[in-house]
Amino acid sequence: MSLNKPKIVVLGAGYAGLTTTKRLLQKLSPEQAEIVLVNKHNYHYESTWLHEVAAGTINPNQARVMISDVINPNKVRLVYDAVTKINKDEQRVVLENSEIEYDYLVVALGFESNDFGIKGMAEHAFAIEDIDSSRLISEHIEYQFAKYNSQENVDDDSLNILVGGAGFTGIEFVGELADRIPELCKKYDIDRNKVSIINVEAAPSILPMFDKELVAYAKQSLEDRGVEIRIGAPISECTPEGFIVGDDKELIKAGTVVWTGGVKGSSVLGASGFELTKGKVNVDSDLRMQGEENIFVIGDCSWVWNKKADRPYPPTGQLAMQEADVVAANLSALLTNQPLTDFVFNDKGTVASLGMSDGIGNVFDDYKLQGKAAAAMKKVVDNRSLFLMGGTKLVLKKGKFRPF
């Protein structure tokens, strides 16, 4: 530990990292610790809104929150730089432009797309990873429409949008596309029937986190709005033209190809020599890295075990923010020689949007929602995350209040 007050370094300003920093400010006095927050950009983005940015149904700036609007830079040292490696033996973080020593470290570096080694996926498919990658998808889709409308002999397949993966992100994305495509067709005077939205999934069902009744509703709702859902169709390869799927090696062509089939923790974990399981770090019940006394790993970078279900908790915004609460409490406990707290997840339910005015959800001890009621609840959930981070002021500035 340093000769002066201990230094707590938080890596990443996503849901986990930003909330941890906020809670540390509430729990610790300036005399107890120096707090440093490191993030690549000077903004936080709502990662659960990125599918809307990618579809073009919200402006990228709506999903972006300036860190200085949430964290007082007079009380936390804000470092805007990219993390390249963590040297835990030396208690040092290597950045692109500098290095930072730490006494306690919170690793909350977020996720990267995981293509599971599918040939050509990294080279030829877009991924919804951050603000810039999501905005690029939206711009590419609109470019396809503009090009089709302005050039002769354009391939009809160029208007097709092909989405790999029917989990949360994939389904929410095609739901937004179902709302967005009619607007683009009207803007560029293109027959809606010329555009296909195709969702491809290897598993026998979509949205595995929901029960069959809600899944059936979601599937029917999307199909009624022009989304073609292909389940039981594993992708063997992604080419410049589209996906090759199934045993018969069918080529599904599209002008826009997006992969949403999985995520893994930041590549910094592997570069730092951390022991990984499917791209993430296993942590103890107090959220410290196994075998480490002063390193916490949370959010999309870690697996937190659900002992009742005998599997890890799925990575969600509410999980990350609850982890942050426990990490801040445990850091305070370490500084005051108090016992640490084990993480216990309080599941407040899960809601998936199917576009602006439709959705499904399980809330309040398995109470089922669908349709506009679920869509309204989704906006409540989104606004609540803003409130927990920045209070009423942030909700009024960035919140979702648009009518159906």
VOTOR-189932 format. One line per 5 residues: number of its first residue (from 1); their letters; for each residue x, y, z of C-alpha. Coordinates in nm, 3 decimals. Layout:
N
NUM	A	X/Y/Z; ...
//
This chain:
404
1	MSLNK	0.000/0.000/0.000; 0.124/0.348/-0.077; 0.274/0.566/0.198; -0.013/0.810/0.168; -0.382/0.724/0.154
6	PKIVV	-0.471/0.409/-0.043; -0.550/0.443/-0.411; -0.861/0.275/-0.553; -0.854/0.248/-0.933; -1.174/0.167/-1.121
11	LGAGY	-1.133/0.054/-1.480; -1.433/0.126/-1.704; -1.730/0.361/-1.678; -2.008/0.125/-1.778; -2.293/0.036/-1.543
16	AGLTT	-2.058/-0.150/-1.307; -1.765/0.090/-1.299; -1.959/0.415/-1.291; -2.192/0.292/-1.016; -1.897/0.164/-0.812
21	TKRLL	-1.733/0.506/-0.832; -2.056/0.680/-0.737; -2.106/0.454/-0.434; -1.742/0.494/-0.323; -1.791/0.870/-0.316
26	QKLSP	-2.093/0.819/-0.090; -1.913/0.578/0.146; -1.560/0.716/0.172; -1.428/1.054/0.274; -1.150/1.217/0.069
31	EQAEI	-0.911/1.141/0.357; -0.981/0.767/0.345; -0.884/0.697/-0.017; -0.789/0.844/-0.351; -1.035/0.730/-0.618
36	VLVNK	-0.933/0.710/-0.985; -1.175/0.627/-1.267; -1.021/0.523/-1.599; -1.228/0.515/-1.916; -1.146/0.528/-2.284
41	HNYHY	-1.394/0.809/-2.351; -1.517/1.102/-2.146; -1.867/0.958/-2.157; -2.063/0.660/-2.032; -2.307/0.495/-2.269
46	ESTWL	-2.620/0.301/-2.185; -2.519/-0.034/-2.332; -2.875/-0.168/-2.305; -2.979/0.108/-2.549; -2.722/0.031/-2.817
51	HEVAA	-2.964/-0.176/-3.024; -3.173/0.139/-3.066; -2.871/0.338/-3.179; -2.785/0.057/-3.424; -3.136/0.058/-3.568
56	GTINP	-3.144/0.436/-3.588; -3.449/0.474/-3.366; -3.267/0.699/-3.117; -2.991/0.953/-3.159; -2.648/0.829/-3.039
61	NQARV	-2.623/1.127/-2.806; -2.932/1.016/-2.615; -2.752/0.697/-2.512; -2.441/0.888/-2.408; -2.387/1.044/-2.063
66	MISDV	-2.090/1.267/-1.987; -1.901/1.117/-1.694; -1.847/1.461/-1.540; -2.228/1.496/-1.521; -2.235/1.198/-1.283
71	INPNK	-1.897/1.203/-1.110; -1.753/1.520/-0.957; -1.405/1.559/-1.111; -1.298/1.753/-0.801; -1.349/1.440/-0.591
76	VRLVY	-1.244/1.166/-0.835; -0.943/1.170/-1.064; -1.083/1.105/-1.413; -0.837/0.952/-1.660; -0.952/0.925/-2.021
81	DAVTK	-0.728/0.660/-2.172; -0.749/0.299/-2.297; -0.636/0.012/-2.075; -0.393/-0.225/-2.246; -0.278/-0.450/-1.962
86	INKDE	-0.307/-0.511/-1.590; 0.012/-0.619/-1.410; -0.124/-0.752/-1.083; 0.218/-0.860/-0.952; 0.334/-0.497/-0.961
91	QRVVL	-0.013/-0.352/-0.888; 0.011/-0.144/-1.200; -0.228/-0.070/-1.489; -0.073/-0.003/-1.827; -0.261/0.250/-2.040
96	ENSEI	-0.199/0.358/-2.398; -0.044/0.685/-2.284; 0.061/0.629/-1.924; 0.058/0.391/-1.627; -0.125/0.395/-1.296
101	EYDYL	-0.036/0.217/-0.972; -0.312/0.096/-0.742; -0.370/-0.043/-0.396; -0.718/-0.171/-0.482; -0.846/-0.240/-0.831
106	VVALG	-1.196/-0.274/-0.973; -1.202/-0.427/-1.321; -1.523/-0.329/-1.501; -1.403/-0.301/-1.860; -1.722/-0.424/-2.024
111	FESND	-1.778/-0.665/-2.310; -1.661/-0.739/-2.662; -1.840/-0.937/-2.928; -1.776/-1.312/-2.917; -1.808/-1.482/-3.256
116	FGIKG	-1.713/-1.825/-3.115; -1.467/-1.875/-3.397; -1.729/-1.875/-3.675; -1.537/-1.836/-3.998; -1.552/-1.487/-4.148
121	MAEHA	-1.773/-1.337/-3.874; -1.516/-1.091/-3.743; -1.425/-0.982/-4.095; -1.766/-0.945/-4.256; -2.029/-0.878/-3.987
126	FAIED	-2.103/-0.569/-3.783; -2.126/-0.601/-3.405; -2.317/-0.395/-3.150; -2.036/-0.315/-2.905; -2.033/0.057/-2.833
131	IDSSR	-2.168/0.391/-2.954; -1.944/0.411/-3.259; -2.002/0.055/-3.381; -2.377/0.092/-3.329; -2.392/0.424/-3.513
136	LISEH	-2.197/0.268/-3.799; -2.465/0.000/-3.837; -2.743/0.257/-3.855; -2.553/0.465/-4.110; -2.473/0.157/-4.318
141	IEYQF	-2.838/0.051/-4.329; -2.950/0.394/-4.444; -2.668/0.403/-4.699; -2.804/0.082/-4.852; -3.144/0.247/-4.894
146	AKYNS	-2.997/0.566/-5.038; -2.781/0.368/-5.280; -3.074/0.152/-5.390; -3.281/0.459/-5.458; -3.016/0.647/-5.651
151	QENVD	-2.832/0.383/-5.857; -2.941/0.157/-6.138; -2.900/-0.221/-6.139; -2.867/-0.245/-5.762; -2.903/-0.595/-5.615
156	DDSLN	-3.233/-0.634/-5.426; -3.049/-0.836/-5.159; -2.862/-0.518/-5.063; -3.171/-0.400/-4.873; -3.187/-0.717/-4.661
161	ILVGG	-3.074/-0.701/-4.300; -2.942/-1.024/-4.154; -2.903/-1.062/-3.777; -2.722/-1.355/-3.618; -2.836/-1.450/-3.269
166	AGFTG	-3.181/-1.443/-3.108; -3.090/-1.362/-2.753; -3.165/-1.031/-2.584; -2.968/-0.801/-2.812; -3.064/-0.973/-3.137
171	IEFVG	-3.435/-0.976/-3.067; -3.446/-0.620/-2.934; -3.251/-0.507/-3.240; -3.486/-0.668/-3.494; -3.778/-0.526/-3.297
176	ELADR	-3.637/-0.177/-3.347; -3.571/-0.254/-3.714; -3.935/-0.352/-3.757; -4.021/0.004/-3.652; -3.739/0.172/-3.844
181	IPELC	-3.760/0.005/-4.186; -4.106/0.139/-4.280; -3.974/0.490/-4.207; -3.672/0.435/-4.433; -3.893/0.290/-4.707
186	KKYDI	-4.111/0.599/-4.695; -3.810/0.833/-4.690; -3.648/0.670/-4.995; -3.969/0.569/-5.173; -3.897/0.195/-5.160
191	DRNKV	-4.159/-0.079/-5.145; -4.154/-0.230/-4.792; -4.189/-0.577/-4.945; -3.844/-0.540/-5.102; -3.680/-0.538/-4.757
196	SIINV	-3.625/-0.853/-4.550; -3.528/-0.856/-4.182; -3.395/-1.204/-4.112; -3.300/-1.330/-3.766; -3.095/-1.652/-3.759
201	EAAPS	-3.053/-1.861/-3.444; -2.886/-2.200/-3.393; -3.095/-2.288/-3.086; -3.447/-2.429/-3.116; -3.600/-2.114/-2.965
206	ILPMF	-3.549/-1.741/-2.920; -3.500/-1.554/-2.591; -3.407/-1.852/-2.369; -3.444/-1.642/-2.054; -3.826/-1.622/-2.096
211	DKELV	-4.096/-1.886/-2.067; -4.268/-2.040/-2.368; -4.580/-1.823/-2.349; -4.388/-1.497/-2.366; -4.149/-1.634/-2.629
216	AYAKQ	-4.445/-1.734/-2.847; -4.590/-1.384/-2.812; -4.258/-1.220/-2.904; -4.207/-1.443/-3.206; -4.558/-1.380/-3.337
221	SLEDR	-4.531/-1.005/-3.280; -4.206/-0.981/-3.473; -4.328/-1.201/-3.757; -4.649/-0.997/-3.785; -4.428/-0.691/-3.844
226	GVEIR	-4.222/-0.852/-4.114; -3.933/-1.017/-3.929; -3.837/-1.362/-4.055; -3.707/-1.578/-3.769; -3.501/-1.883/-3.856
231	IGAPI	-3.444/-2.105/-3.550; -3.244/-2.426/-3.546; -3.019/-2.277/-3.814; -2.653/-2.280/-3.703; -2.423/-2.043/-3.890
236	SECTP	-2.115/-2.218/-4.028; -1.964/-1.917/-4.203; -2.010/-1.547/-4.269; -1.913/-1.433/-4.618; -1.918/-1.088/-4.781
241	EGFIV	-2.264/-1.183/-4.912; -2.420/-1.312/-4.590; -2.451/-1.623/-4.369; -2.407/-1.986/-4.468; -2.648/-2.180/-4.247
246	GDDKE	-2.774/-2.529/-4.177; -2.668/-2.872/-4.294; -2.751/-2.786/-4.655; -2.513/-2.486/-4.646; -2.777/-2.237/-4.757
251	LIKAG	-2.646/-1.888/-4.833; -2.869/-1.611/-4.699; -2.772/-1.288/-4.873; -2.796/-0.940/-4.724; -2.648/-0.593/-4.764
256	TVVWT	-2.621/-0.552/-4.387; -2.502/-0.837/-4.165; -2.497/-0.799/-3.785; -2.373/-1.052/-3.530; -2.533/-1.041/-3.183
261	GGVKG	-2.480/-1.405/-3.086; -2.257/-1.362/-2.784; -2.021/-1.148/-2.578; -1.709/-1.200/-2.373; -1.515/-0.989/-2.128
266	SSVLG	-1.264/-0.730/-2.242; -0.959/-0.865/-2.425; -0.748/-0.688/-2.161; -0.825/-0.982/-1.929; -0.648/-1.228/-2.156
271	ASGFE	-0.366/-0.984/-2.233; -0.307/-0.957/-1.858; -0.271/-1.333/-1.818; -0.586/-1.375/-1.612; -0.733/-1.724/-1.596
276	LTKGK	-1.049/-1.715/-1.809; -1.354/-1.934/-1.850; -1.530/-1.863/-2.179; -1.372/-1.519/-2.193; -1.452/-1.411/-1.836
281	VNVDS	-1.302/-1.430/-1.488; -1.450/-1.645/-1.213; -1.487/-1.450/-0.889; -1.544/-1.544/-0.528; -1.870/-1.471/-0.348
286	DLRMQ	-1.737/-1.130/-0.236; -1.663/-1.047/-0.606; -1.285/-1.059/-0.569; -1.083/-1.242/-0.830; -1.008/-1.590/-0.704
291	GEENI	-0.675/-1.587/-0.520; -0.652/-1.207/-0.503; -0.710/-0.989/-0.199; -0.730/-0.649/-0.367; -0.881/-0.704/-0.714
296	FVIGD	-1.254/-0.704/-0.781; -1.390/-0.805/-1.122; -1.750/-0.721/-1.208; -1.997/-0.661/-1.489; -1.937/-0.832/-1.822
301	CSWVW	-1.581/-0.924/-1.725; -1.678/-1.183/-1.461; -1.887/-1.488/-1.395; -2.090/-1.461/-1.073; -2.233/-1.795/-0.973
306	NKKAD	-2.602/-1.847/-0.907; -2.587/-2.132/-0.658; -2.960/-2.204/-0.672; -2.965/-2.247/-1.050; -2.609/-2.389/-1.058
311	RPYPP	-2.504/-2.156/-1.337; -2.369/-1.802/-1.371; -2.606/-1.509/-1.361; -2.670/-1.369/-1.710; -2.490/-1.035/-1.758
316	TGQLA	-2.745/-0.755/-1.726; -2.743/-0.391/-1.628; -2.920/-0.458/-1.299; -2.667/-0.731/-1.211; -2.375/-0.496/-1.281
321	MQEAD	-2.520/-0.216/-1.069; -2.596/-0.448/-0.778; -2.242/-0.585/-0.799; -2.115/-0.228/-0.783; -2.303/-0.168/-0.458
326	VVAAN	-2.138/-0.472/-0.298; -1.790/-0.386/-0.430; -1.811/-0.033/-0.291; -1.924/-0.172/0.046; -1.645/-0.429/0.046
331	LSALL	-1.379/-0.173/-0.042; -1.500/0.038/0.247; -1.484/-0.272/0.468; -1.127/-0.349/0.360; -1.019/0.006/0.447
336	TNQPL	-1.178/-0.016/0.793; -1.088/-0.379/0.871; -1.448/-0.492/0.867; -1.581/-0.826/0.735; -1.668/-0.840/0.365
341	TDFVF	-2.018/-0.901/0.229; -2.111/-1.181/-0.009; -2.298/-1.082/-0.323; -2.666/-1.180/-0.332; -2.855/-1.093/-0.647
346	NDKGT	-3.200/-0.939/-0.603; -3.372/-1.017/-0.932; -3.618/-0.739/-1.006; -3.735/-0.903/-1.326; -3.646/-0.894/-1.692
351	VASLG	-3.807/-0.692/-1.970; -3.726/-0.713/-2.342; -3.845/-0.455/-2.592; -3.986/-0.559/-2.929; -3.980/-0.209/-3.069
356	MSDGI	-4.105/0.124/-2.941; -4.453/0.010/-2.836; -4.422/-0.364/-2.774; -4.236/-0.597/-2.544; -4.243/-0.888/-2.300
361	GNVFD	-4.135/-0.917/-1.940; -4.128/-1.101/-1.609; -4.145/-0.862/-1.314; -4.252/-0.865/-0.949; -4.199/-1.235/-0.875
366	DYKLQ	-4.283/-1.370/-1.219; -4.573/-1.141/-1.309; -4.593/-1.155/-1.689; -4.618/-0.849/-1.911; -4.660/-0.821/-2.284
371	GKAAA	-4.749/-0.557/-2.541; -4.763/-0.190/-2.449; -4.754/-0.264/-2.075; -4.415/-0.432/-2.119; -4.293/-0.150/-2.343
376	AMKKV	-4.391/0.103/-2.075; -4.214/-0.102/-1.809; -3.901/-0.114/-2.026; -3.892/0.266/-2.028; -3.935/0.265/-1.649
381	VDNRS	-3.638/0.028/-1.621; -3.425/0.245/-1.850; -3.513/0.561/-1.662; -3.446/0.392/-1.329; -3.089/0.309/-1.431
386	LFLMG	-3.037/0.676/-1.515; -3.181/0.778/-1.179; -2.956/0.540/-0.986; -2.653/0.690/-1.157; -2.734/1.058/-1.182
391	GTKLV	-3.058/1.128/-1.002; -3.359/1.322/-1.127; -3.147/1.569/-1.324; -3.004/1.294/-1.544; -3.347/1.135/-1.597
396	LKKGK	-3.491/1.466/-1.714; -3.191/1.518/-1.944; -3.166/1.168/-2.099; -3.478/0.980/-1.996; -3.729/0.810/-2.225
401	FRPF	-4.066/0.980/-2.223; -4.180/0.951/-2.585; -4.541/0.829/-2.628; -4.633/0.512/-2.810
//
